[in-house]
Amino acid sequence: MAILGVDVGGSGIKGVPVNLTKEEYLGERFRLDTPVPREPKAMVETIAQVVKHWDWKGPVGVGFPTVIHKGKALEHGNLDKSWLGVQVDDMISQRIGLPVNVMNDADAAGLAEMEFGVGKGVKGLVVVVTIGTGIGSGVFFNGELIPNFELGQMRYKKKTSIEEYASRRVRLDNDMSFKKWGKRFNQFIQMLSTMSQPELIIIGGGASKNLDEYIKYLKTDIPIMAAHTRNHAGIIGAALGARHLLN
């Protein structure tokens, strides 16, 4: 039982069929650059090329980098403003001729981690934070997803979101040491712990593999762990989110 999972990011669009019974790709991940500007027509065409690469004929699950409600983009995130209000699932489905489920990319990554990773079986509140071009977040209570918590959009300063201050992209673009950037990311952790007291914070995305380099600068009593699924999480979670299309 497999679904093609597609992870749409600010810099790349990646896809591969996923075995839904375990954390396993059915091939090598295929990636294309996200077109610039990040407009609907060009991005949907790129997603279609990823699907075509696999000669796929079944359901497709897509993790998408903005707030998604019932398949519609309620924000544009780091994408072109023309995405606002687009029924993303219908637009992709009409282009590829296949059933499509679209969900927020951080929710998808969290879903994978709760199913196959360190979040499996953890009760209470769990927050999965994906650190990449922005800061995404998937929030779960007793293993159930509470969708579209965009914690990266919290204001750090009046005109600056916390993701604009402390994302992985900010660290790389400014050639920051892990110490300097870790102190920045600690601001996000402090804001999160002021709002809630999760049982566990799971760090995913591109910065997950370097957690040992900056965890010492994160000042909190909340347990913090690196995601087991790492950069695979978005694709696996997108496929998991489309399971209902098999019925």
C-alpha positions in Angstrom: 0.0 0.0 0.0 1.7 3.2 -1.2 1.0 6.8 -1.9 3.2 9.3 -3.8 4.3 11.9 -1.2 5.3 15.4 -2.5 7.0 17.9 -0.2 6.8 21.5 -1.6 9.4 23.8 -0.2 10.7 27.3 -0.8 13.8 26.0 -2.6 12.8 22.5 -3.8 9.9 20.3 -4.7 10.6 16.6 -3.8 8.6 13.4 -4.3 8.7 9.7 -4.0 6.2 6.8 -3.4 6.0 5.9 0.3 5.1 2.5 1.9 2.4 3.5 4.4 3.0 0.6 6.7 6.5 1.6 7.6 9.0 4.5 7.2 10.2 3.5 3.7 10.6 5.1 0.3 9.9 3.0 -2.8 12.8 4.5 -4.8 15.2 7.4 -4.7 13.7 10.8 -3.9 13.2 13.0 -7.0 13.8 16.7 -6.7 13.2 19.8 -8.8 14.0 23.4 -7.9 11.0 25.5 -6.9 10.4 28.0 -9.7 11.0 31.7 -9.1 8.8 33.6 -8.8 6.8 31.1 -6.7 3.6 31.5 -8.6 0.7 29.0 -8.8 0.9 28.0 -12.5 4.7 27.4 -12.5 4.7 25.6 -9.1 1.8 23.3 -10.1 3.6 22.5 -13.3 6.7 21.5 -11.3 4.6 19.3 -9.0 3.2 17.7 -12.2 6.7 17.0 -13.5 7.5 15.2 -10.2 4.4 13.1 -10.5 5.2 12.4 -14.2 8.7 11.2 -13.2 7.2 8.4 -11.3 4.5 7.6 -13.9 2.2 7.6 -11.0 -1.5 6.6 -11.3 -2.8 6.6 -7.7 -3.4 9.2 -5.0 -1.0 11.9 -4.3 -0.3 13.6 -0.9 1.2 17.1 -0.9 2.8 19.0 2.0 2.5 22.7 1.2 4.3 25.6 2.9 1.4 27.8 4.1 -1.8 27.6 6.1 -4.2 25.1 4.4 -7.8 24.6 5.3 -9.9 22.0 3.4 -7.3 22.2 0.6 -7.4 26.0 0.3 -4.4 28.3 0.9 -5.5 30.8 3.6 -2.1 32.5 3.6 0.7 32.8 1.0 3.6 32.3 3.5 7.0 32.5 1.7 5.3 32.0 -1.7 3.9 34.6 -4.2 0.9 36.5 -2.9 -1.2 35.1 -5.7 -1.5 31.8 -3.8 -3.9 33.5 -1.3 -7.3 31.9 -1.6 -6.3 29.3 -4.1 -8.0 25.8 -3.8 -4.6 24.1 -4.0 -5.9 20.5 -4.0 -8.3 21.1 -7.0 -5.6 23.0 -9.0 -3.1 20.2 -8.7 -5.7 17.5 -9.2 -7.0 19.1 -12.4 -3.4 19.3 -13.8 -2.4 15.7 -13.0 -5.7 14.0 -13.3 -5.3 12.2 -10.0 -6.9 12.5 -6.5 -4.8 14.9 -4.3 -4.7 15.7 -0.6 -2.9 18.9 0.4 -1.9 19.8 4.0 0.4 22.3 5.7 4.0 21.0 5.3 4.9 21.3 9.0 1.7 19.4 9.9 2.8 16.7 7.4 6.3 16.5 8.9 4.8 16.2 12.4 2.4 13.5 11.2 5.4 11.4 10.1 7.2 11.9 13.4 4.2 11.0 15.5 3.6 7.9 13.4 7.2 6.6 13.0 9.5 8.8 15.1 10.2 10.0 18.6 6.7 11.3 19.0 5.1 7.9 18.7 3.1 7.0 21.8 3.7 10.3 23.6 0.6 11.6 25.4 -0.3 15.2 26.0 0.9 18.2 24.0 3.8 17.7 21.5 5.1 20.4 19.2 7.1 19.5 16.1 9.2 22.4 14.8 10.6 22.3 11.3 13.5 24.7 10.7 14.4 25.5 7.1 13.5 28.5 4.9 11.0 29.4 7.6 10.0 28.0 11.0 7.1 25.6 10.7 5.2 23.9 13.5 2.9 20.9 13.9 1.0 20.6 17.1 -0.4 17.3 18.5 -2.5 16.4 21.5 -2.5 12.7 22.5 -1.3 11.9 19.0 -4.0 13.8 17.2 -3.1 16.7 14.9 -4.3 20.2 15.7 -3.8 21.7 12.3 -2.3 25.0 11.1 -0.5 26.3 14.2 1.9 28.8 12.5 4.1 29.5 15.4 6.9 30.8 13.1 4.6 33.8 12.5 4.7 35.0 16.1 6.1 38.6 16.2 9.6 38.9 17.5 9.6 42.6 17.0 6.9 44.9 15.6 7.7 44.3 11.9 9.6 41.0 12.2 8.3 37.5 12.6 10.3 35.0 14.7 11.0 33.0 11.5 12.5 36.1 9.8 14.8 36.4 12.8 15.8 32.7 13.6 15.2 30.4 10.6 17.9 28.1 9.2 17.9 30.2 6.1 18.8 33.3 8.3 21.7 31.4 9.8 23.1 30.3 6.4 22.5 33.6 4.7 24.4 35.4 7.4 27.0 32.7 8.0 26.2 32.6 11.7 27.9 30.3 14.2 25.7 27.7 15.9 26.2 29.7 19.1 25.0 33.0 17.7 22.1 31.4 15.9 21.2 29.1 18.8 20.7 32.1 21.0 18.4 33.5 18.4 16.5 30.3 18.1 16.2 30.3 21.9 14.0 33.3 21.6 11.5 31.1 19.7 11.8 28.4 22.4 11.1 31.0 25.1 8.1 32.4 23.3 6.7 28.8 22.8 7.2 27.9 26.4 5.5 31.1 27.5 2.4 30.2 25.5 2.3 26.5 26.5 4.2 23.7 28.2 4.5 20.8 25.8 5.6 17.3 27.0 8.1 17.3 24.1 9.5 19.6 21.5 10.7 17.7 18.3 13.1 19.6 16.0 12.8 18.7 12.3 13.8 20.1 9.0 17.3 21.0 7.8 18.5 22.0 11.3 17.6 18.7 12.9 20.8 17.0 12.0 22.8 19.7 13.9 20.8 19.8 17.1 23.8 18.8 19.2 25.6 22.0 18.0 23.0 24.4 19.5 20.8 22.6 22.0 23.0 23.9 24.8 21.8 27.4 24.0 18.1 26.5 24.3 17.2 27.4 27.9 14.1 25.4 28.8 13.1 22.4 31.0 10.9 21.0 28.2 12.6 17.9 26.6 13.9 18.6 23.1 14.7 15.9 20.7 15.8 15.7 17.0 13.2 14.2 14.7 13.9 10.6 13.8 12.5 11.1 10.2 14.7 14.2 9.6 14.3 15.6 6.1 12.2 12.5 5.1 9.4 13.7 7.3 7.6 16.1 4.8 7.3 13.4 2.1 6.3 10.6 4.5 3.8 12.8 6.3 2.2 14.1 3.0 1.6 10.5 2.0 0.2 9.6 5.4 -2.2 12.6 5.1 -3.6 11.2 1.9 -4.4 7.7 3.3 -8.2 8.4 3.2 -7.9 8.6 -0.7 -7.3 4.9 -0.8 -10.8 4.1 0.6 
